[in-house]
Amino acid sequence: MPSTLLQKKDLQDVFFEIGVPHMAIETENATKTGDILISPKDYSNILRTLYYSSYLKRYSSNLLLSYLTQTRFEKSLPAGVPPDVKVAHKVGYYLAKEGEEHHDCGIFYYDHSPYILCIMTQGLTQEEADAFAAQISRITYDFMEEQIGTDGDVDE
């Protein structure tokens, strides 16, 4: 059976469909090693695409999101919300010349209004990055609680 290589055009089409600017795979947004640089907004678009099943079929999107809710990494974003709030998140670690990078992006299944939060850090240790992301996660959750409350209506 012949193998099929993924062509650059195919990757561009996927990026376009999921809301990541095609520039992300052009040379000015790639590292010298060819790694693709994706911003927090781009990563949020990928999660939003999974949440709304706008690229994959609903079953496949839900399956992927269920895997992301079962991670054992609970120190960063999930640490900032109560344990009953389900979080589908993806963590990343990268060691660059500029220092360590720690990223955590996720969908928070807040009862009244799910939301996406993406934290990407550079130059922090793992412990510092986890604490920072947990703090921002808690601030965001508290804001949602204040704005929406337990009745599901936006407070004025």
C-alpha positions as CSV (number, residue, x, y, z in Angstrom):
1,M,0.0,0.0,0.0
2,P,1.6,3.3,-1.0
3,S,1.9,6.0,1.6
4,T,0.7,9.5,1.2
5,L,2.7,12.5,2.4
6,L,0.9,15.4,3.8
7,Q,1.6,18.4,1.5
8,K,2.1,21.9,2.7
9,K,-1.2,22.9,1.0
10,D,-3.1,20.3,2.9
11,L,-1.7,21.7,6.2
12,Q,-2.6,25.2,5.1
13,D,-6.2,24.1,4.3
14,V,-6.6,22.5,7.8
15,F,-5.2,25.6,9.5
16,F,-7.6,27.8,7.5
17,E,-10.5,25.6,8.5
18,I,-9.7,25.6,12.2
19,G,-9.0,29.4,12.3
20,V,-5.3,29.4,12.5
21,P,-3.8,32.0,10.2
22,H,-2.0,30.4,7.3
23,M,0.9,32.6,8.1
24,A,1.6,30.3,11.1
25,I,3.2,27.8,8.7
26,E,5.1,30.3,6.6
27,T,8.8,30.8,7.2
28,E,8.5,34.0,9.2
29,N,6.4,32.2,11.9
30,A,8.6,29.1,12.0
31,T,11.7,28.5,14.1
32,K,15.0,27.7,12.5
33,T,14.3,24.1,13.2
34,G,11.0,24.3,11.3
35,D,8.8,24.2,14.4
36,I,5.5,26.1,13.8
37,L,4.8,28.9,16.2
38,I,1.2,29.1,17.4
39,S,-0.1,31.9,19.5
40,P,-2.6,31.6,22.4
41,K,-5.3,32.9,20.1
42,D,-4.4,30.3,17.5
43,Y,-4.5,27.5,20.1
44,S,-7.8,28.8,21.4
45,N,-9.2,28.6,17.8
46,I,-8.1,25.0,17.7
47,L,-10.0,24.2,21.0
48,R,-13.0,26.2,19.8
49,T,-13.1,24.1,16.6
50,L,-13.1,20.9,18.7
51,Y,-15.8,22.3,21.1
52,Y,-18.2,23.2,18.2
53,S,-17.2,20.2,16.1
54,S,-16.7,22.6,13.2
55,Y,-13.9,20.6,11.5
56,L,-14.2,17.0,12.8
57,K,-17.4,15.1,13.2
58,R,-19.1,15.6,16.6
59,Y,-18.1,12.1,17.8
60,S,-14.4,12.6,17.0
61,S,-14.3,16.1,18.5
62,N,-16.0,14.8,21.7
63,L,-13.6,11.8,21.9
64,L,-10.6,14.1,21.6
65,L,-12.0,16.5,24.2
66,S,-12.7,13.6,26.6
67,Y,-9.1,12.6,26.3
68,L,-8.1,16.1,27.2
69,T,-10.2,16.0,30.3
70,Q,-8.5,12.9,31.5
71,T,-5.0,14.3,31.8
72,R,-3.1,13.6,35.0
73,F,-1.6,17.1,34.9
74,E,-3.7,19.0,37.3
75,K,-1.3,21.6,38.7
76,S,-1.7,24.4,36.2
77,L,-5.1,25.6,34.8
78,P,-7.3,23.0,36.6
79,A,-5.7,24.0,40.0
80,G,-7.5,27.4,39.8
81,V,-11.0,26.1,39.7
82,P,-13.1,23.9,41.9
83,P,-12.7,20.1,41.3
84,D,-16.3,19.8,39.9
85,V,-15.4,22.1,37.0
86,K,-14.3,19.8,34.1
87,V,-11.3,21.1,32.2
88,A,-10.2,19.8,28.8
89,H,-6.7,21.0,28.5
90,K,-3.4,20.5,26.7
91,V,-0.1,21.3,28.3
92,G,3.2,21.8,26.6
93,Y,6.8,22.2,27.5
94,Y,9.6,23.4,25.4
95,L,13.3,24.2,26.2
96,A,14.6,27.0,24.1
97,K,17.7,29.2,24.1
98,E,15.6,31.9,25.7
99,G,14.6,29.6,28.6
100,E,11.9,27.2,29.5
101,E,8.4,27.6,28.0
102,H,5.4,26.1,29.7
103,H,2.0,26.3,28.1
104,D,-1.5,25.2,29.2
105,C,-4.6,25.9,27.1
106,G,-8.0,24.6,28.0
107,I,-11.8,24.6,27.8
108,F,-13.5,25.1,31.1
109,Y,-16.9,23.5,31.3
110,Y,-18.3,26.1,33.6
111,D,-22.0,25.2,34.1
112,H,-23.5,28.4,32.7
113,S,-20.9,29.5,30.2
114,P,-18.0,27.4,29.1
115,Y,-14.9,29.4,28.3
116,I,-11.4,29.0,26.9
117,L,-8.2,30.1,28.7
118,C,-4.7,29.8,27.2
119,I,-1.6,30.6,29.2
120,M,1.8,30.5,27.6
121,T,4.9,31.4,29.6
122,Q,8.6,31.8,28.9
123,G,11.5,32.1,31.3
124,L,9.7,30.6,34.3
125,T,10.4,27.4,36.0
126,Q,7.8,24.6,35.9
127,E,6.7,25.5,39.4
128,E,6.5,29.2,38.7
129,A,4.5,28.6,35.5
130,D,2.1,26.3,37.2
131,A,1.5,28.7,40.0
132,F,1.0,31.6,37.6
133,A,-1.4,29.7,35.4
134,A,-3.4,28.5,38.5
135,Q,-3.6,32.1,39.7
136,I,-4.8,33.4,36.3
137,S,-7.2,30.5,36.1
138,R,-8.7,31.4,39.6
139,I,-9.0,35.1,38.7
140,T,-10.8,34.1,35.5
141,Y,-13.1,31.7,37.3
142,D,-13.9,34.3,40.0
143,F,-14.7,36.8,37.2
144,M,-17.1,34.3,35.6
145,E,-18.8,33.6,38.9
146,E,-19.2,37.4,39.5
147,Q,-20.5,38.1,36.0
148,I,-22.7,35.2,35.5
149,G,-23.4,33.8,39.0
150,T,-25.2,30.6,39.8
151,D,-28.4,31.5,38.0
152,G,-26.8,31.6,34.5
153,D,-27.8,35.3,33.9
154,V,-25.3,38.0,33.2
155,D,-25.2,40.4,36.2
156,E,-25.2,44.0,35.4
